[in-house]
């Protein structure tokens, strides 16, 4: 419980402590792909950050720097921002993996020219990227990974209290290794569909060479789209299991960053 009296000094100290705790939480939510999405209003982010900061202030004994606006206080604020951004950036990498697979599948199907506005990333992405993003978001909330991630963010104040050195070469290497794993995850998502599309393209190319009078574009594009949709339907259970594993892996890698 946050203890206050009728004096202005304790009230001001709790206010600065509250703002200091909001720094790490706000940076993590800003970098996370779901909570920091462009479609989420800034007011909602501030309210969620303030609510989590109030719980942290009540559950932990976080101590704010004596003078936040001094050089030492600003250095502590920078350290808090780095920890929060790292936790959110790992989640961002996890949600980028299916987009990589979707780009590969879309290029093989001939759907790379079709793109829509992505409200999560605030940019244009392939249509299949929208599909994979929605599926991963539903699975992420369905398995409760968001609760594990928020719990991990709160527990980070016990593991690494403000002022504790966090950034080391080992942790930077862990982030780099996780980025490589996410590229492999995107490749594994797209591999079954891409292999079938490769077979279809070889067959249509052989038919085109055997019968030059045929319009290869009129034959290859519908065949590629039909084969891609068929492969996506057939591999839906495999892709769903892979995306579920990806949601758990993202939380596990975020937890690995906070191990002393």
C-alpha positions in Angstrom: 0.0 0.0 0.0 1.3 3.5 -0.9 1.5 5.4 2.4 0.7 9.1 2.2 0.1 11.7 4.8 -1.2 15.2 4.6 2.2 16.7 3.9 3.1 17.8 0.4 6.6 16.2 0.6 5.5 12.6 0.7 2.8 13.2 -2.0 5.4 14.7 -4.3 7.8 11.8 -3.6 5.2 9.3 -4.5 4.3 11.2 -7.7 7.9 11.1 -8.9 8.2 7.5 -8.0 5.0 6.8 -10.0 6.4 8.6 -13.0 9.7 6.8 -12.7 8.0 3.4 -12.6 6.0 4.3 -15.7 9.2 4.8 -17.7 10.1 1.1 -18.1 6.5 0.0 -18.5 5.7 2.7 -21.0 8.8 1.8 -23.1 7.9 -1.9 -23.1 4.3 -1.2 -24.2 5.5 1.3 -26.8 7.8 -1.3 -28.4 5.4 -4.2 -28.1 3.6 -5.1 -31.3 0.1 -5.3 -29.8 -0.1 -2.7 -27.1 2.0 -0.2 -29.1 0.1 -0.6 -32.3 -0.9 2.4 -34.3 -4.5 1.5 -33.9 -4.3 1.7 -30.1 -5.1 5.3 -29.0 -2.4 7.1 -27.0 -4.9 7.6 -24.2 -5.3 3.9 -23.8 -1.6 3.3 -23.6 -1.2 6.0 -21.0 -4.0 4.6 -18.9 -2.7 1.0 -19.2 0.8 2.2 -18.3 -0.4 4.1 -15.3 -2.5 1.2 -14.1 0.4 -1.2 -14.2 2.7 1.4 -12.6 0.2 1.8 -9.7 0.3 -2.0 -9.1 4.1 -2.1 -9.3 4.3 0.8 -6.8 2.0 -1.1 -4.4 3.6 -4.5 -4.8 7.3 -3.6 -4.9 9.6 -1.3 -3.1 10.9 0.5 -6.1 12.8 3.6 -5.1 13.1 6.6 -7.5 16.3 8.6 -7.7 16.5 11.5 -5.3 16.6 14.0 -8.2 15.2 12.6 -11.4 16.0 15.7 -13.4 19.7 15.5 -12.5 22.4 13.8 -14.6 22.3 10.6 -12.4 18.5 10.6 -12.5 18.4 10.9 -16.3 20.9 8.1 -16.6 18.7 5.9 -14.5 15.7 6.9 -16.7 17.7 5.9 -19.8 18.5 2.5 -18.2 14.8 2.0 -17.5 13.9 2.8 -21.1 16.5 0.4 -22.5 15.1 -2.5 -20.4 11.6 -1.8 -21.4 12.4 -1.3 -25.1 14.4 -4.6 -25.1 11.4 -6.5 -23.6 9.0 -5.1 -26.2 11.5 -5.4 -29.1 11.7 -9.2 -28.5 7.9 -9.4 -28.9 8.2 -7.3 -32.1 10.6 -9.8 -33.5 8.2 -12.7 -32.8 5.4 -11.0 -34.6 7.6 -10.2 -37.6 8.4 -13.9 -38.2 5.0 -14.8 -39.8 5.2 -11.6 -41.9 8.4 -13.0 -43.4 6.8 -16.3 -44.2 3.8 -14.4 -45.7 6.0 -12.4 -48.0 7.6 -15.6 -49.3 4.3 -17.3 -49.8 2.7 -14.2 -51.4 5.6 -13.9 -53.8 5.3 -17.5 -54.9 1.5 -17.2 -55.4 1.8 -14.0 -57.4 0.0 -12.0 -54.7 2.9 -9.7 -53.8 1.2 -6.9 -55.8 -1.8 -7.0 -53.4 -1.2 -5.1 -50.2 -3.4 -3.4 -47.6 -2.8 -1.0 -44.8 -1.6 -2.8 -41.7 -3.1 -1.1 -38.5 -0.7 -3.0 -36.3 2.6 -1.9 -38.0 1.2 1.3 -39.5 2.4 0.4 -42.9 1.4 -1.6 -46.0 1.8 -5.3 -45.9 0.8 -8.3 -48.0 -2.7 -9.7 -47.6 -1.3 -13.0 -46.2 0.7 -11.0 -43.7 -2.6 -9.6 -42.4 -4.0 -13.1 -42.1 -1.0 -14.4 -40.2 -0.9 -11.4 -37.9 -4.5 -11.8 -37.0 -4.1 -15.5 -36.3 -1.0 -14.9 -34.2 -2.7 -12.2 -32.3 -5.7 -14.4 -31.5 -3.5 -17.3 -30.5 -1.3 -15.0 -28.4 -4.3 -13.8 -26.4 -6.0 -17.2 -26.4 -3.1 -19.1 -24.7 -2.7 -16.3 -22.2 0.8 -15.2 -23.3 -0.1 -11.6 -22.8 -0.7 -12.2 -19.1 2.6 -14.0 -18.8 4.3 -11.1 -20.6 2.8 -8.5 -18.3 3.6 -10.6 -15.3 7.2 -10.8 -16.5 7.3 -7.0 -17.0 6.1 -6.5 -13.4 8.5 -9.1 -12.0 11.4 -7.4 -13.8 11.4 -4.8 -11.0 12.3 -7.5 -8.5 15.0 -9.1 -10.7 16.5 -5.8 -11.9 15.6 -2.9 -9.6 16.2 0.5 -11.0 19.9 1.4 -11.1 21.0 -2.3 -11.6 23.3 -2.7 -14.6 21.5 -4.7 -17.3 23.0 -4.1 -20.7 25.8 -6.6 -21.3 27.3 -8.1 -24.4 25.7 -11.5 -23.6 22.2 -10.0 -23.6 22.8 -8.2 -26.8 24.0 -11.5 -28.3 20.8 -13.1 -27.0 18.7 -10.5 -28.9 20.7 -11.1 -32.0 20.3 -14.9 -31.7 16.6 -14.5 -31.2 16.3 -12.4 -34.4 18.1 -15.3 -36.3 15.6 -17.8 -34.8 12.7 -15.7 -35.9 14.0 -15.7 -39.5 14.2 -19.5 -39.3 10.6 -19.5 -37.9 9.3 -17.5 -40.8 11.1 -19.9 -43.2 9.6 -22.9 -41.5 6.1 -21.4 -41.7 6.4 -20.7 -45.5 8.4 -23.8 -46.4 5.5 -26.3 -47.0 3.6 -23.9 -49.2 6.6 -22.6 -51.0 7.7 -26.1 -51.9 4.2 -26.9 -53.4 4.3 -23.6 -55.3 7.7 -24.5 -56.7 6.3 -27.7 -58.0 3.4 -25.9 -59.6 5.7 -23.4 -61.3 8.0 -26.2 -62.6 4.9 -27.9 -64.1 3.5 -24.7 -65.7 6.9 -23.9 -67.0 7.2 -27.3 -68.6 3.7 -27.0 -70.1 4.6 -23.6 -71.4 7.8 -24.9 -73.1 5.8 -27.9 -74.6 3.0 -25.7 -75.9 4.3 -22.2 -76.7 0.9 -21.2 -78.0 -0.5 -21.3 -74.5 -0.6 -18.0 -72.5 1.7 -18.8 -69.6 0.5 -15.8 -67.5 -3.1 -16.8 -67.9 -2.2 -20.4 -66.9 0.4 -19.9 -64.2 -1.1 -17.2 -62.1 -4.5 -18.9 -61.4 -2.7 -22.2 -60.9 -0.3 -20.6 -58.4 -3.1 -18.9 -56.5 -5.2 -22.1 -56.4 -2.2 -24.2 -55.3 -1.3 -21.7 -52.6 -4.8 -21.6 -51.2 -4.9 -25.4 -51.2 -1.6 -25.6 -49.5 -2.6 -23.1 -46.8 -5.7 -25.0 -46.0 -3.9 -28.3 -45.9 -1.1 -26.9 -43.7 -3.4 -24.8 -41.4 -3.0 -27.2 -38.4 0.8 -27.2 -38.8 0.9 -23.4 -39.1 -1.4 -23.0 -36.1 0.9 -25.1 -34.0 3.9 -23.2 -35.2 2.3 -19.9 -34.4 1.3 -21.1 -30.9 4.8 -22.2 -30.2 6.0 -18.9 -31.5 3.9 -17.0 -28.9 5.3 -19.1 -26.1 8.8 -18.7 -27.4 8.5 -14.9 -27.5 7.6 -14.8 -23.8 10.4 -17.3 -23.0 13.0 -15.2 -24.7 11.7 -12.1 -22.9 12.2 -14.0 -19.7 15.7 -15.0 -20.7 16.7 -11.4 -21.0 15.8 -10.8 -17.4 17.8 -13.7 -15.9 20.8 -12.5 -13.9 
